Amino acid sequence: MRITKNPEERKQEITETAMALFEQKGVSKTSMNDIAKELNVAKGLIYYYFRSKEELISFVIDEFSKGVDEELEKIMNDDGKSFYTKLSAIINLFFSSIREHPAMMNITPGNPGVFDYIRTRLSDIAIRHAEKLIEEGKKEGLVTIRYPKYMLKILIGGIADLYVEGVTDVDIHRVLIEDALGLEKDKIIF
């Protein structure tokens, strides 16, 4: 008997399976056929929802980014958290997301454009939320930088570059963030 699912439910199921296989096998070693086998469906069904593997990868990246964005919204909207607590939570979220989903950062061995897409998506999300947080910090007198948006672009882009180069020690990143934003030392907690 053939099982028919709601199209959105099926698309989500394909996305989650693709992400799990990307994490397990790597993106370049995961084929559309592998995803179909894992779901026990015909490969044509995968192509019904995604015209190509590249389209599926882009969708997975967008879903991953959307999840990070939603978590950041929760942090930013929590009025019970202080500036430093929010900043610590945001940084922790980014680093744990990268650690827990290494395939998102290793998606690109043969396609540097995909990495740029991931980096741009996550950087834009980080800048948008960090900008709001910096404004909160300025109102509280904790942040005194004059051009927050530009500093955040430099800082977030630089941290991403360092991470890709292998600088994954969160203490180094914490100190760089504190120094760049002129914050009190050891107030960001990991």
PyMOL commands that set and color helices and strands:
alter all, ss='L'
color gray80, all
select helices_A, chain A and resi 7-25+32-39+43-49+53-76+83-100+102-105+112-139+148-164+170-181
alter helices_A, ss='H'
color red, helices_A
deselect
rebuild
show_as cartoon
